[in-house]
């Protein structure tokens, strides 16, 4: 199973983001869209609002998972 992760703030989600998501969905079995925060930016929308926007835009695609990706260091 091929899985890919597309992280970003998506604040707000743009047509460019949606294009990348749609193209990526055809290349893998599962695409995880990780909605994260950027501590150096003041967001326009809350994480919950951004998740809802992403989920609404990709509702017609199979194998897309939109989840909150906390901005924690790895390791």
N, CA, C, O and CB atoms as a CASP TS submission, in Angstrom:
PFRMAT TS
TARGET T0000
AUTHOR 0000-0000-0000
METHOD Language model
MODEL 1
PARENT N/A
ATOM      1  N   UNK     1       0.847  -1.177   0.000  1.00  0.00           N
ATOM      2  CA  UNK     1       0.000   0.000   0.000  1.00  0.00           C
ATOM      3  C   UNK     1       0.889   1.235   0.000  1.00  0.00           C
ATOM      4  O   UNK     1       1.767   1.375   0.852  1.00  0.00           O
ATOM      5  CB  UNK     1      -0.962   0.001   1.220  1.00  0.00           C
ATOM      6  N   UNK     2       0.663   2.124  -0.950  1.00  0.00           N
ATOM      7  CA  UNK     2       1.410   3.383  -1.011  1.00  0.00           C
ATOM      8  C   UNK     2       0.630   4.472  -0.284  1.00  0.00           C
ATOM      9  O   UNK     2      -0.540   4.722  -0.576  1.00  0.00           O
ATOM     10  CB  UNK     2       1.685   3.798  -2.485  1.00  0.00           C
ATOM     11  N   UNK     3       1.310   5.120   0.680  1.00  0.00           N
ATOM     12  CA  UNK     3       0.698   6.185   1.474  1.00  0.00           C
ATOM     13  C   UNK     3       1.574   7.423   1.351  1.00  0.00           C
ATOM     14  O   UNK     3       2.801   7.326   1.396  1.00  0.00           O
ATOM     15  CB  UNK     3       0.526   5.758   2.978  1.00  0.00           C
ATOM     16  N   UNK     4       0.950   8.582   1.197  1.00  0.00           N
ATOM     17  CA  UNK     4       1.674   9.850   1.147  1.00  0.00           C
ATOM     18  C   UNK     4       1.055  10.813   2.146  1.00  0.00           C
ATOM     19  O   UNK     4      -0.119  10.702   2.499  1.00  0.00           O
ATOM     20  CB  UNK     4       1.653  10.453  -0.284  1.00  0.00           C
ATOM     21  N   UNK     5       1.874  11.762   2.594  1.00  0.00           N
ATOM     22  CA  UNK     5       1.411  12.794   3.531  1.00  0.00           C
ATOM     23  C   UNK     5       1.643  14.151   2.884  1.00  0.00           C
ATOM     24  O   UNK     5       2.726  14.427   2.368  1.00  0.00           O
ATOM     25  CB  UNK     5       2.154  12.694   4.919  1.00  0.00           C
ATOM     26  N   UNK     6       0.630  14.985   2.914  1.00  0.00           N
ATOM     27  CA  UNK     6       0.724  16.357   2.403  1.00  0.00           C
ATOM     28  C   UNK     6       0.429  17.293   3.575  1.00  0.00           C
ATOM     29  O   UNK     6      -0.735  17.565   3.870  1.00  0.00           O
ATOM     30  CB  UNK     6      -0.280  16.607   1.191  1.00  0.00           C
ATOM     31  N   UNK     7       1.476  17.788   4.249  1.00  0.00           N
ATOM     32  CA  UNK     7       1.264  18.686   5.385  1.00  0.00           C
ATOM     33  C   UNK     7       1.183  20.145   4.936  1.00  0.00           C
ATOM     34  O   UNK     7       1.772  20.532   3.926  1.00  0.00           O
ATOM     35  CB  UNK     7       2.388  18.516   6.412  1.00  0.00           C
ATOM     36  N   UNK     8       0.453  20.934   5.695  1.00  0.00           N
ATOM     37  CA  UNK     8       0.377  22.361   5.426  1.00  0.00           C
ATOM     38  C   UNK     8      -0.570  23.041   6.390  1.00  0.00           C
ATOM     39  O   UNK     8      -1.315  22.390   7.123  1.00  0.00           O
ATOM     40  CB  UNK     8      -0.063  22.613   3.994  1.00  0.00           C
ATOM     41  N   UNK     9      -0.528  24.371   6.376  1.00  0.00           N
ATOM     42  CA  UNK     9      -1.450  25.108   7.235  1.00  0.00           C
ATOM     43  C   UNK     9      -2.826  25.235   6.594  1.00  0.00           C
ATOM     44  O   UNK     9      -3.836  25.264   7.297  1.00  0.00           O
ATOM     45  CB  UNK     9      -0.891  26.492   7.547  1.00  0.00           C
ATOM     46  N   UNK    10      -2.873  25.310   5.268  1.00  0.00           N
ATOM     47  CA  UNK    10      -4.142  25.409   4.537  1.00  0.00           C
ATOM     48  C   UNK    10      -5.022  26.507   5.135  1.00  0.00           C
ATOM     49  O   UNK    10      -6.183  26.282   5.477  1.00  0.00           O
ATOM     50  CB  UNK    10      -4.890  24.055   4.559  1.00  0.00           C
ATOM     51  N   UNK    11      -4.441  27.690   5.251  1.00  0.00           N
ATOM     52  CA  UNK    11      -5.101  28.812   5.937  1.00  0.00           C
ATOM     53  C   UNK    11      -5.234  30.020   5.018  1.00  0.00           C
ATOM     54  O   UNK    11      -4.453  30.966   5.116  1.00  0.00           O
ATOM     55  CB  UNK    11      -4.322  29.202   7.201  1.00  0.00           C
ATOM     56  N   UNK    12      -6.207  29.989   4.138  1.00  0.00           N
ATOM     57  CA  UNK    12      -7.197  28.956   3.856  1.00  0.00           C
ATOM     58  C   UNK    12      -6.687  28.000   2.775  1.00  0.00           C
ATOM     59  O   UNK    12      -5.629  28.218   2.185  1.00  0.00           O
ATOM     60  CB  UNK    12      -8.528  29.593   3.422  1.00  0.00           C
ATOM     61  N   UNK    13      -7.456  26.944   2.530  1.00  0.00           N
ATOM     62  CA  UNK    13      -7.121  26.034   1.441  1.00  0.00           C
ATOM     63  C   UNK    13      -7.361  26.779   0.129  1.00  0.00           C
ATOM     64  O   UNK    13      -8.349  27.500  -0.015  1.00  0.00           O
ATOM     65  CB  UNK    13      -7.970  24.704   1.514  1.00  0.00           C
ATOM     66  N   UNK    14      -6.454  26.599  -0.816  1.00  0.00           N
ATOM     67  CA  UNK    14      -6.545  27.310  -2.095  1.00  0.00           C
ATOM     68  C   UNK    14      -6.788  26.324  -3.239  1.00  0.00           C
ATOM     69  O   UNK    14      -6.731  25.108  -3.055  1.00  0.00           O
ATOM     70  CB  UNK    14      -5.257  28.128  -2.356  1.00  0.00           C
ATOM     71  N   UNK    15      -7.057  26.872  -4.412  1.00  0.00           N
ATOM     72  CA  UNK    15      -7.227  26.026  -5.590  1.00  0.00           C
ATOM     73  C   UNK    15      -5.937  25.260  -5.886  1.00  0.00           C
ATOM     74  O   UNK    15      -5.986  24.127  -6.366  1.00  0.00           O
ATOM     75  CB  UNK    15      -7.639  26.875  -6.811  1.00  0.00           C
ATOM     76  N   UNK    16      -4.796  25.866  -5.606  1.00  0.00           N
ATOM     77  CA  UNK    16      -3.522  25.178  -5.789  1.00  0.00           C
ATOM     78  C   UNK    16      -3.381  23.987  -4.866  1.00  0.00           C
ATOM     79  O   UNK    16      -2.918  22.928  -5.288  1.00  0.00           O
ATOM     80  CB  UNK    16      -2.377  26.132  -5.566  1.00  0.00           C
ATOM     81  N   UNK    17      -3.774  24.145  -3.605  1.00  0.00           N
ATOM     82  CA  UNK    17      -3.756  23.026  -2.655  1.00  0.00           C
ATOM     83  C   UNK    17      -4.668  21.896  -3.151  1.00  0.00           C
ATOM     84  O   UNK    17      -4.284  20.726  -3.144  1.00  0.00           O
ATOM     85  CB  UNK    17      -4.202  23.502  -1.240  1.00  0.00           C
ATOM     86  N   UNK    18      -5.862  22.261  -3.574  1.00  0.00           N
ATOM     87  CA  UNK    18      -6.831  21.265  -4.024  1.00  0.00           C
ATOM     88  C   UNK    18      -6.302  20.532  -5.250  1.00  0.00           C
ATOM     89  O   UNK    18      -6.481  19.320  -5.372  1.00  0.00           O
ATOM     90  CB  UNK    18      -8.186  21.925  -4.338  1.00  0.00           C
ATOM     91  N   UNK    19      -5.659  21.249  -6.148  1.00  0.00           N
ATOM     92  CA  UNK    19      -5.071  20.626  -7.337  1.00  0.00           C
ATOM     93  C   UNK    19      -4.020  19.587  -6.943  1.00  0.00           C
ATOM     94  O   UNK    19      -4.008  18.479  -7.479  1.00  0.00           O
ATOM     95  CB  UNK    19      -4.443  21.697  -8.251  1.00  0.00           C
ATOM     96  N   UNK    20      -3.145  19.942  -6.013  1.00  0.00           N
ATOM     97  CA  UNK    20      -2.108  19.008  -5.564  1.00  0.00           C
ATOM     98  C   UNK    20      -2.735  17.791  -4.893  1.00  0.00           C
ATOM     99  O   UNK    20      -2.294  16.664  -5.117  1.00  0.00           O
ATOM    100  CB  UNK    20      -1.133  19.704  -4.596  1.00  0.00           C
ATOM    101  N   UNK    21      -3.759  18.009  -4.072  1.00  0.00           N
ATOM    102  CA  UNK    21      -4.435  16.902  -3.400  1.00  0.00           C
ATOM    103  C   UNK    21      -5.066  15.965  -4.425  1.00  0.00           C
ATOM    104  O   UNK    21      -4.924  14.747  -4.328  1.00  0.00           O
ATOM    105  CB  UNK    21      -5.507  17.430  -2.427  1.00  0.00           C
ATOM    106  N   UNK    22      -5.758  16.532  -5.400  1.00  0.00           N
ATOM    107  CA  UNK    22      -6.425  15.709  -6.416  1.00  0.00           C
ATOM    108  C   UNK    22      -5.412  14.938  -7.259  1.00  0.00           C
ATOM    109  O   UNK    22      -5.629  13.766  -7.566  1.00  0.00           O
ATOM    110  CB  UNK    22      -7.298  16.586  -7.323  1.00  0.00           C
ATOM    111  N   UNK    23      -4.319  15.579  -7.632  1.00  0.00           N
ATOM    112  CA  UNK    23      -3.287  14.885  -8.410  1.00  0.00           C
ATOM    113  C   UNK    23      -2.626  13.791  -7.572  1.00  0.00           C
ATOM    114  O   UNK    23      -2.405  12.681  -8.056  1.00  0.00           O
ATOM    115  CB  UNK    23      -2.223  15.886  -8.912  1.00  0.00           C
ATOM    116  N   UNK    24      -2.317  14.105  -6.329  1.00  0.00           N
ATOM    117  CA  UNK    24      -1.674  13.136  -5.448  1.00  0.00           C
ATOM    118  C   UNK    24      -2.543  11.932  -5.156  1.00  0.00           C
ATOM    119  O   UNK    24      -2.040  10.820  -4.993  1.00  0.00           O
ATOM    120  CB  UNK    24      -1.293  13.791  -4.163  1.00  0.00           C
ATOM    121  N   UNK    25      -3.838  12.149  -5.091  1.00  0.00           N
ATOM    122  CA  UNK    25      -4.762  11.052  -4.793  1.00  0.00           C
ATOM    123  C   UNK    25      -4.706   9.959  -5.852  1.00  0.00           C
ATOM    124  O   UNK    25      -5.004   8.800  -5.564  1.00  0.00           O
ATOM    125  CB  UNK    25      -6.184  11.580  -4.675  1.00  0.00           C
ATOM    126  N   UNK    26      -4.330  10.316  -7.061  1.00  0.00           N
ATOM    127  CA  UNK    26      -4.247   9.332  -8.147  1.00  0.00           C
ATOM    128  C   UNK    26      -2.922   8.575  -8.141  1.00  0.00           C
ATOM    129  O   UNK    26      -2.777   7.577  -8.846  1.00  0.00           O
ATOM    130  CB  UNK    26      -4.434  10.020  -9.492  1.00  0.00           C
ATOM    131  N   UNK    27      -1.967   9.035  -7.360  1.00  0.00           N
ATOM    132  CA  UNK    27      -0.639   8.423  -7.348  1.00  0.00           C
ATOM    133  C   UNK    27      -0.436   7.426  -6.217  1.00  0.00           C
ATOM    134  O   UNK    27       0.480   6.605  -6.270  1.00  0.00           O
ATOM    135  CB  UNK    27       0.402   9.487  -7.254  1.00  0.00           C
ATOM    136  N   UNK    28      -1.282   7.491  -5.194  1.00  0.00           N
ATOM    137  CA  UNK    28      -1.106   6.650  -4.007  1.00  0.00           C
ATOM    138  C   UNK    28      -2.425   5.981  -3.632  1.00  0.00           C
ATOM    139  O   UNK    28      -3.493   6.338  -4.127  1.00  0.00           O
ATOM    140  CB  UNK    28      -0.573   7.485  -2.822  1.00  0.00           C
ATOM    141  N   UNK    29      -2.312   4.997  -2.739  1.00  0.00           N
ATOM    142  CA  UNK    29      -3.513   4.318  -2.257  1.00  0.00           C
ATOM    143  C   UNK    29      -4.233   5.133  -1.187  1.00  0.00           C
ATOM    144  O   UNK    29      -5.456   5.072  -1.058  1.00  0.00           O
ATOM    145  CB  UNK    29      -3.153   2.944  -1.707  1.00  0.00           C
ATOM    146  N   UNK    30      -3.449   5.902  -0.418  1.00  0.00           N
ATOM    147  CA  UNK    30      -4.031   6.729   0.646  1.00  0.00           C
ATOM    148  C   UNK    30      -3.210   8.011   0.764  1.00  0.00           C
ATOM    149  O   UNK    30      -1.982   7.970   0.829  1.00  0.00           O
ATOM    150  CB  UNK    30      -4.066   5.956   2.017  1.00  0.00           C
ATOM    151  N   UNK    31      -3.897   9.142   0.792  1.00  0.00           N
ATOM    152  CA  UNK    31      -3.246  10.441   0.956  1.00  0.00           C
ATOM    153  C   UNK    31      -3.737  11.058   2.255  1.00  0.00           C
ATOM    154  O   UNK    31      -4.934  11.273   2.440  1.00  0.00           O
ATOM    155  CB  UNK    31      -3.536  11.386  -0.259  1.00  0.00           C
ATOM    156  N   UNK    32      -2.805  11.338   3.146  1.00  0.00           N
ATOM    157  CA  UNK    32      -3.129  11.971   4.421  1.00  0.00           C
ATOM    158  C   UNK    32      -2.819  13.460   4.284  1.00  0.00           C
ATOM    159  O   UNK    32      -1.675  13.837   4.029  1.00  0.00           O
ATOM    160  CB  UNK    32      -2.324  11.321   5.614  1.00  0.00           C
ATOM    161  N   UNK    33      -3.823  14.296   4.451  1.00  0.00           N
ATOM    162  CA  UNK    33      -3.640  15.750   4.434  1.00  0.00           C
ATOM    163  C   UNK    33      -3.515  16.173   5.889  1.00  0.00           C
ATOM    164  O   UNK    33      -4.484  16.124   6.646  1.00  0.00           O
ATOM    165  CB  UNK    33      -4.841  16.504   3.697  1.00  0.00           C
ATOM    166  N   UNK    34      -2.318  16.588   6.271  1.00  0.00           N
ATOM    167  CA  UNK    34      -2.043  16.980   7.647  1.00  0.00           C
ATOM    168  C   UNK    34      -2.175  18.479   7.819  1.00  0.00           C
ATOM    169  O   UNK    34      -1.329  19.240   7.348  1.00  0.00           O
ATOM    170  CB  UNK    34      -0.653  16.527   8.065  1.00  0.00           C
ATOM    171  N   UNK    35      -3.222  18.902   8.486  1.00  0.00           N
ATOM    172  CA  UNK    35      -3.459  20.331   8.745  1.00  0.00           C
ATOM    173  C   UNK    35      -2.697  20.702  10.007  1.00  0.00           C
ATOM    174  O   UNK    35      -2.978  20.180  11.086  1.00  0.00           O
ATOM    175  CB  UNK    35      -5.000  20.652   8.896  1.00  0.00           C
ATOM    176  N   UNK    36      -1.748  21.589   9.872  1.00  0.00           N
ATOM    177  CA  UNK    36      -0.880  21.944  10.989  1.00  0.00           C
ATOM    178  C   UNK    36      -0.912  23.446  11.254  1.00  0.00           C
ATOM    179  O   UNK    36      -1.631  24.189  10.586  1.00  0.00           O
ATOM    180  CB  UNK    36       0.553  21.490  10.714  1.00  0.00           C
ATOM    181  N   UNK    37      -0.146  23.872  12.210  1.00  0.00           N
ATOM    182  CA  UNK    37      -0.041  25.293  12.538  1.00  0.00           C
ATOM    183  C   UNK    37       1.386  25.748  12.292  1.00  0.00           C
ATOM    184  O   UNK    37       2.318  24.944  12.267  1.00  0.00           O
ATOM    185  CB  UNK    37      -0.462  25.568  14.011  1.00  0.00           C
ATOM    186  N   UNK    38       1.535  27.036  12.114  1.00  0.00           N
ATOM    187  CA  UNK    38       2.850  27.640  11.967  1.00  0.00           C
ATOM    188  C   UNK    38       2.967  28.682  13.075  1.00  0.00           C
ATOM    189  O   UNK    38       2.288  29.708  13.032  1.00  0.00           O
ATOM    190  CB  UNK    38       3.053  28.279  10.527  1.00  0.00           C
ATOM    191  N   UNK    39       3.822  28.430  14.068  1.00  0.00           N
ATOM    192  CA  UNK    39       3.901  29.354  15.205  1.00  0.00           C
ATOM    193  C   UNK    39       4.353  30.763  14.827  1.00  0.00           C
ATOM    194  O   UNK    39       4.169  31.696  15.608  1.00  0.00           O
ATOM    195  CB  UNK    39       4.840  28.801  16.234  1.00  0.00           C
ATOM    196  N   UNK    40       4.935  30.929  13.650  1.00  0.00           N
ATOM    197  CA  UNK    40       5.385  32.265  13.253  1.00  0.00           C
ATOM    198  C   UNK    40       4.304  33.039  12.494  1.00  0.00           C
ATOM    199  O   UNK    40       4.536  34.173  12.074  1.00  0.00           O
ATOM    200  CB  UNK    40       6.637  32.155  12.394  1.00  0.00           C
ATOM    201  N   UNK    41       3.123  32.433  12.316  1.00  0.00           N
ATOM    202  CA  UNK    41       2.020  33.100  11.614  1.00  0.00           C
ATOM    203  C   UNK    41       0.797  33.191  12.511  1.00  0.00           C
ATOM    204  O   UNK    41       0.585  32.344  13.379  1.00  0.00           O
ATOM    205  CB  UNK    41       1.669  32.352  10.315  1.00  0.00           C
ATOM    206  N   UNK    42       0.011  34.207  12.298  1.00  0.00           N
ATOM    207  CA  UNK    42      -1.269  34.371  12.989  1.00  0.00           C
ATOM    208  C   UNK    42      -2.356  33.832  12.059  1.00  0.00           C
ATOM    209  O   UNK    42      -2.631  34.445  11.027  1.00  0.00           O
ATOM    210  CB  UNK    42      -1.537  35.888  13.379  1.00  0.00           C
ATOM    211  N   UNK    43      -2.980  32.700  12.398  1.00  0.00           N
ATOM    212  CA  UNK    43      -3.942  32.084  11.471  1.00  0.00           C
ATOM    213  C   UNK    43      -5.226  32.893  11.320  1.00  0.00           C
ATOM    214  O   UNK    43      -5.679  33.562  12.248  1.00  0.00           O
ATOM    215  CB  UNK    43      -4.285  30.689  11.941  1.00  0.00           C
ATOM    216  N   UNK    44      -5.799  32.807  10.115  1.00  0.00           N
ATOM    217  CA  UNK    44      -7.107  33.418   9.854  1.00  0.00           C
ATOM    218  C   UNK    44      -8.225  32.533  10.398  1.00  0.00           C
ATOM    219  O   UNK    44      -9.254  33.023  10.865  1.00  0.00           O
ATOM    220  CB  UNK    44      -7.304  33.658   8.340  1.00  0.00           C
ATOM    221  N   UNK    45      -8.003  31.213  10.327  1.00  0.00           N
ATOM    222  CA  UNK    45      -9.021  30.243  10.725  1.00  0.00           C
ATOM    223  C   UNK    45      -8.449  29.291  11.763  1.00  0.00           C
ATOM    224  O   UNK    45      -7.242  29.051  11.799  1.00  0.00           O
ATOM    225  CB  UNK    45      -9.542  29.458   9.501  1.00  0.00           C
ATOM    226  N   UNK    46      -9.317  28.754  12.603  1.00  0.00           N
ATOM    227  CA  UNK    46      -8.881  27.776  13.599  1.00  0.00           C
ATOM    228  C   UNK    46      -8.544  26.457  12.893  1.00  0.00           C
ATOM    229  O   UNK    46      -8.902  26.257  11.732  1.00  0.00           O
ATOM    230  CB  UNK    46      -9.983  27.559  14.689  1.00  0.00           C
ATOM    231  N   UNK    47      -7.860  25.571  13.597  1.00  0.00           N
ATOM    232  CA  UNK    47      -7.538  24.253  13.041  1.00  0.00           C
ATOM    233  C   UNK    47      -8.823  23.526  12.663  1.00  0.00           C
ATOM    234  O   UNK    47      -8.888  22.899  11.605  1.00  0.00           O
ATOM    235  CB  UNK    47      -6.715  23.409  14.055  1.00  0.00           C
ATOM    236  N   UNK    48      -9.830  23.600  13.498  1.00  0.00           N
ATOM    237  CA  UNK    48     -11.093  22.916  13.239  1.00  0.00           C
ATOM    238  C   UNK    48     -11.752  23.446  11.967  1.00  0.00           C
ATOM    239  O   UNK    48     -12.278  22.674  11.165  1.00  0.00           O
ATOM    240  CB  UNK    48     -12.041  23.077  14.433  1.00  0.00           C
ATOM    241  N   UNK    49     -11.720  24.769  11.787  1.00  0.00           N
ATOM    242  CA  UNK    49     -12.308  25.366  10.578  1.00  0.00           C
ATOM    243  C   UNK    49     -11.528  24.936   9.332  1.00  0.00           C
ATOM    244  O   UNK    49     -12.125  24.633   8.299  1.00  0.00           O
ATOM    245  CB  UNK    49     -12.327  26.913  10.689  1.00  0.00           C
ATOM    246  N   UNK    50     -10.195  24.910   9.427  1.00  0.00           N
ATOM    247  CA  UNK    50      -9.373  24.499   8.285  1.00  0.00           C
ATOM    248  C   UNK    50      -9.584  23.031   7.951  1.00  0.00           C
ATOM    249  O   UNK    50      -9.634  22.664   6.777  1.00  0.00           O
ATOM    250  CB  UNK    50      -7.896  24.758   8.569  1.00  0.00           C
ATOM    251  N   UNK    51      -9.708  22.183   8.977  1.00  0.00           N
ATOM    252  CA  UNK    51     -10.001  20.764   8.730  1.00  0.00           C
ATOM    253  C   UNK    51     -11.337  20.619   8.007  1.00  0.00           C
ATOM    254  O   UNK    51     -11.452  19.844   7.058  1.00  0.00           O
ATOM    255  CB  UNK    51     -10.021  19.968  10.062  1.00  0.00           C
ATOM    256  N   UNK    52     -12.326  21.349   8.446  1.00  0.00           N
ATOM    257  CA  UNK    52     -13.641  21.284   7.811  1.00  0.00           C
ATOM    258  C   UNK    52     -13.555  21.737   6.350  1.00  0.00           C
ATOM    259  O   UNK    52     -14.170  21.123   5.477  1.00  0.00           O
ATOM    260  CB  UNK    52     -14.656  22.154   8.584  1.00  0.00           C
ATOM    261  N   UNK    53     -12.799  22.804   6.078  1.00  0.00           N
ATOM    262  CA  UNK    53     -12.645  23.276   4.699  1.00  0.00           C
ATOM    263  C   UNK    53     -11.998  22.207   3.826  1.00  0.00           C
ATOM    264  O   UNK    53     -12.462  21.938   2.718  1.00  0.00           O
ATOM    265  CB  UNK    53     -11.807  24.563   4.661  1.00  0.00           C
ATOM    266  N   UNK    54     -10.920  21.596   4.331  1.00  0.00           N
ATOM    267  CA  UNK    54     -10.224  20.558   3.571  1.00  0.00           C
ATOM    268  C   UNK    54     -11.160  19.380   3.334  1.00  0.00           C
ATOM    269  O   UNK    54     -11.276  18.897   2.208  1.00  0.00           O
ATOM    270  CB  UNK    54      -8.944  20.095   4.310  1.00  0.00           C
ATOM    271  N   UNK    55     -11.819  18.922   4.373  1.00  0.00           N
ATOM    272  CA  UNK    55     -12.715  17.766   4.247  1.00  0.00           C
ATOM    273  C   UNK    55     -13.850  18.041   3.256  1.00  0.00           C
ATOM    274  O   UNK    55     -14.232  17.160   2.485  1.00  0.00           O
ATOM    275  CB  UNK    55     -13.297  17.395   5.618  1.00  0.00           C
ATOM    276  N   UNK    56     -14.380  19.247   3.280  1.00  0.00           N
ATOM    277  CA  UNK    56     -15.462  19.608   2.357  1.00  0.00           C
ATOM    278  C   UNK    56     -14.967  19.573   0.909  1.00  0.00           C
ATOM    279  O   UNK    56     -15.673  19.100   0.018  1.00  0.00           O
ATOM    280  CB  UNK    56     -16.021  21.012   2.698  1.00  0.00           C
ATOM    281  N   UNK    57     -13.752  20.075   0.680  1.00  0.00           N
ATOM    282  CA  UNK    57     -13.217  20.149  -0.680  1.00  0.00           C
ATOM    283  C   UNK    57     -12.828  18.791  -1.254  1.00  0.00           C
ATOM    284  O   UNK    57     -12.813  18.626  -2.474  1.00  0.00           O
ATOM    285  CB  UNK    57     -12.023  21.054  -0.703  1.00  0.00           C
ATOM    286  N   UNK    58     -12.518  17.826  -0.411  1.00  0.00           N
ATOM    287  CA  UNK    58     -12.079  16.512  -0.906  1.00  0.00           C
ATOM    288  C   UNK    58     -13.113  15.419  -0.633  1.00  0.00           C
ATOM    289  O   UNK    58     -12.799  14.234  -0.745  1.00  0.00           O
ATOM    290  CB  UNK    58     -10.747  16.128  -0.265  1.00  0.00           C
ATOM    291  N   UNK    59     -14.316  15.794  -0.282  1.00  0.00           N
ATOM    292  CA  UNK    59     -15.354  14.825   0.082  1.00  0.00           C
ATOM    293  C   UNK    59     -15.654  13.840  -1.049  1.00  0.00           C
ATOM    294  O   UNK    59     -16.066  12.710  -0.788  1.00  0.00           O
ATOM    295  CB  UNK    59     -16.629  15.554   0.474  1.00  0.00           C
ATOM    296  N   UNK    60     -15.453  14.253  -2.291  1.00  0.00           N
ATOM    297  CA  UNK    60     -15.759  13.380  -3.424  1.00  0.00           C
ATOM    298  C   UNK    60     -14.623  12.412  -3.767  1.00  0.00           C
ATOM    299  O   UNK    60     -14.774  11.573  -4.654  1.00  0.00           O
ATOM    300  CB  UNK    60     -16.084  14.219  -4.633  1.00  0.00           C
ATOM    301  N   UNK    61     -13.496  12.522  -3.075  1.00  0.00           N
ATOM    302  CA  UNK    61     -12.349  11.666  -3.349  1.00  0.00           C
ATOM    303  C   UNK    61     -12.260  10.536  -2.329  1.00  0.00           C
ATOM    304  O   UNK    61     -12.472  10.748  -1.135  1.00  0.00           O
ATOM    305  CB  UNK    61     -11.058  12.485  -3.345  1.00  0.00           C
ATOM    306  N   UNK    62     -11.949   9.357  -2.799  1.00  0.00           N
ATOM    307  CA  UNK    62     -11.735   8.218  -1.901  1.00  0.00           C
ATOM    308  C   UNK    62     -10.299   8.226  -1.420  1.00  0.00           C
ATOM    309  O   UNK    62      -9.424   8.802  -2.067  1.00  0.00           O
ATOM    310  CB  UNK    62     -12.066   6.875  -2.605  1.00  0.00           C
ATOM    311  N   UNK    63     -10.060   7.601  -0.308  1.00  0.00           N
ATOM    312  CA  UNK    63      -8.706   7.385   0.231  1.00  0.00           C
ATOM    313  C   UNK    63      -7.998   8.667   0.648  1.00  0.00           C
ATOM    314  O   UNK    63      -6.768   8.719   0.667  1.00  0.00           O
ATOM    315  CB  UNK    63      -7.863   6.675  -0.790  1.00  0.00           C
ATOM    316  N   UNK    64      -8.763   9.702   0.982  1.00  0.00           N
ATOM    317  CA  UNK    64      -8.182  10.942   1.494  1.00  0.00           C
ATOM    318  C   UNK    64      -8.546  11.051   2.968  1.00  0.00           C
ATOM    319  O   UNK    64      -9.712  10.925   3.342  1.00  0.00           O
ATOM    320  CB  UNK    64      -8.688  12.197   0.688  1.00  0.00           C
ATOM    321  N   UNK    65      -7.543  11.283   3.793  1.00  0.00           N
ATOM    322  CA  UNK    65      -7.757  11.462   5.221  1.00  0.00           C
ATOM    323  C   UNK    65      -7.234  12.841   5.588  1.00  0.00           C
ATOM    324  O   UNK    65      -6.073  13.152   5.322  1.00  0.00           O
ATOM    325  CB  UNK    65      -7.051  10.337   6.061  1.00  0.00           C
ATOM    326  N   UNK    66      -8.067  13.665   6.189  1.00  0.00           N
ATOM    327  CA  UNK    66      -7.641  14.985   6.658  1.00  0.00           C
ATOM    328  C   UNK    66      -7.621  14.946   8.178  1.00  0.00           C
ATOM    329  O   UNK    66      -8.640  14.690   8.820  1.00  0.00           O
ATOM    330  CB  UNK    66      -8.591  16.128   6.127  1.00  0.00           C
ATOM    331  N   UNK    67      -6.454  15.201   8.741  1.00  0.00           N
ATOM    332  CA  UNK    67      -6.277  15.146  10.187  1.00  0.00           C
ATOM    333  C   UNK    67      -5.435  16.326  10.658  1.00  0.00           C
ATOM    334  O   UNK    67      -4.686  16.918   9.881  1.00  0.00           O
ATOM    335  CB  UNK    67      -5.623  13.815  10.606  1.00  0.00           C
ATOM    336  N   UNK    68      -5.568  16.658  11.940  1.00  0.00           N
ATOM    337  CA  UNK    68      -4.727  17.679  12.537  1.00  0.00           C
ATOM    338  C   UNK    68      -3.333  17.088  12.750  1.00  0.00           C
ATOM    339  O   UNK    68      -3.192  15.994  13.298  1.00  0.00           O
ATOM    340  CB  UNK    68      -5.337  18.197  13.880  1.00  0.00           C
ATOM    341  N   UNK    69      -2.325  17.805  12.321  1.00  0.00           N
ATOM    342  CA  UNK    69      -0.928  17.376  12.499  1.00  0.00           C
ATOM    343  C   UNK    69      -0.268  18.355  13.471  1.00  0.00           C
ATOM    344  O   UNK    69       0.160  19.434  13.063  1.00  0.00           O
ATOM    345  CB  UNK    69      -0.147  17.325  11.113  1.00  0.00           C
ATOM    346  N   UNK    70      -0.184  17.996  14.727  1.00  0.00           N
ATOM    347  CA  UNK    70       0.419  18.902  15.719  1.00  0.00           C
ATOM    348  C   UNK    70       1.841  19.274  15.335  1.00  0.00           C
ATOM    349  O   UNK    70       2.573  18.471  14.756  1.00  0.00           O
ATOM    350  CB  UNK    70       0.410  18.258  17.110  1.00  0.00           C
ATOM    351  N   UNK    71       2.219  20.489  15.662  1.00  0.00           N
ATOM    352  CA  UNK    71       3.553  20.979  15.310  1.00  0.00           C
ATOM    353  C   UNK    71       4.562  20.611  16.397  1.00  0.00           C
ATOM    354  O   UNK    71       5.148  21.485  17.036  1.00  0.00           O
ATOM    355  CB  UNK    71       3.532  22.508  15.096  1.00  0.00           C
ATOM    356  N   UNK    72       4.755  19.311  16.596  1.00  0.00           N
ATOM    357  CA  UNK    72       5.704  18.827  17.587  1.00  0.00           C
ATOM    358  C   UNK    72       6.953  18.317  16.874  1.00  0.00           C
ATOM    359  O   UNK    72       6.847  17.703  15.813  1.00  0.00           O
ATOM    360  CB  UNK    72       5.073  17.712  18.464  1.00  0.00           C
ATOM    361  N   UNK    73       8.121  18.560  17.434  1.00  0.00           N
ATOM    362  CA  UNK    73       9.335  18.064  16.816  1.00  0.00           C
ATOM    363  C   UNK    73       9.382  16.540  16.808  1.00  0.00           C
ATOM    364  O   UNK    73       8.876  15.883  17.718  1.00  0.00           O
ATOM    365  CB  UNK    73      10.545  18.617  17.533  1.00  0.00           C
ATOM    366  N   UNK    74       9.991  15.997  15.777  1.00  0.00           N
ATOM    367  CA  UNK    74      10.144  14.547  15.664  1.00  0.00           C
ATOM    368  C   UNK    74      11.460  14.135  16.304  1.00  0.00           C
ATOM    369  O   UNK    74      12.493  14.763  16.072  1.00  0.00           O
ATOM    370  CB  UNK    74      10.088  14.089  14.180  1.00  0.00           C
ATOM    371  N   UNK    75      11.423  13.081  17.108  1.00  0.00           N
ATOM    372  CA  UNK    75      12.656  12.540  17.658  1.00  0.00           C
ATOM    373  C   UNK    75      12.854  12.784  19.107  1.00  0.00           C
ATOM    374  O   UNK    75      13.866  12.367  19.670  1.00  0.00           O
ATOM    375  CB  UNK    75      13.784  13.080  16.949  1.00  0.00           C
TER
END
